[in-house]
Amino acid sequence: MKSRTVSIRCFTDGAAECAADRALVAVDVIRATTTAVTAIWMGRECHVVPTLKAAFDIASRLPNALLTGELDGEMPPGFELTNSPAQLAIRSDVSRPLVLLSSSGTRLMCGIGHSDAAYLACFRNYRATIDHLANSHDAVTLIGAGTHGDFREEDQMCCAWIADGLMQSGFVPEDGITLRLAERWRGAPRDAFLISQSVAYLHRSGQLRDLDFILNHFDDVSTPGKVRANGHTTLAFAAGCQG
């Protein structure tokens, strides 16, 4: 019998070009996939975009769109909200479609969106993602978004936890890197990623509400997220729902 396999990659390694015969999972804990998972869990329509131009183009096609995100850590002019899951979670205007842009995470989501089995994950839905992947796929590649060529600790940890869960379901790590990451983060406490430069950035920029939100929202979303290119846009949505 052919082994079921799992691998971990970083987006800066070109992992979005992985073969189409596997599930691809985008992970950008701080903060794009956490923001997107929060949006779809609230029932908000969510469009992810790779560039500023695309953000304005998609927003122009949608009624009363909520432009959300950052580039190089700064909220672009014309946007209402930065890439903040904490701020998004307290908004009541869920009928407004979200257009989400980030420096690397949304580029990754758009990069895998043409696959029939493209997912997005964060700590909020990591167990739901494990369960769905284990029941639906035989080969999985988990892709950390990466920042300036750096595979950040929070993404390593989330990818490793999902990989470890799949390994417990009978998956085999495809390479030594995947095995080492799974072993490094196995059993780690929730705050083990606080050594990350992404966390240092949240401290420097006074955005600790997002760090608190991430630390206090583990395994509280019961559905995995999917991402799919759909005509002129790329949609993020709950698996099992029509995208």
C-alpha positions, 0 to 999 in steps of 0.5 A: 500500500502506498504511504500517505505523506506530509511535508512542510515548506516555506513559501519563499522556497517556491512551495506554491509550485507544488504538484497538483496531486496533493492538498496544499495548506497556507499558514500565516498565523501573524496574521493573514490566515488568522484574519481570514479564518476569523472572517469566514467563521463569522460568516463574512464573504472573504476575498484574498488578493496578492497586490494593492492594485488587485485589492482596489480592483476587487473592491470596486466590483463589490458592494460596500467592500471592507478593504483590510490589510497591510503592505510591509507592516503599513495599512495602505491609504484608502483601507479601513482596517489593517490586517488585524483579526482582533479588530475584525472580530469585534466588527458587526458589519459582517454583511460587508465583503472583506478584501484582504491584502498582506505582504506574504500570506495573501500572496500565498493563498492566491498562489495555491488558489488554482488547486482543487485542494487548497486550504488555509489554517491557523491555530484557530482551526488547526485540529479541524484541518488535521481531521479534514485532511486525514479523512480526505487526502493522501498527500499534504504540503503545509506551507508557511508564508515566510517573511523576508525569507524567514520561516517564522516560528509561529508558522513553523509551529502551526505547520508542525502541529498539523503535520504531527496530527497527520503523522498520528493518523498514519501519514509519513513525513516526506523528508528530514525537515518535516520530521525535525520540525514536527519533533521540535514543536511537538508538545510545545506550549501555546506561547512557544512562538513568542521568540518570533520576529513577527511577535517583536513587530507586534510589540514595536508597532503597538498591536498587542491586541492581535497577539492576545487574540491569537494566544486566546483563540486555539482550536475554537473553529470547528471547520477547515478553511479553503481557498479557491480562484474564482474568475477574477477573484480568490475566495476564502471560505469554510470547507463544505460551503460553496466557494 
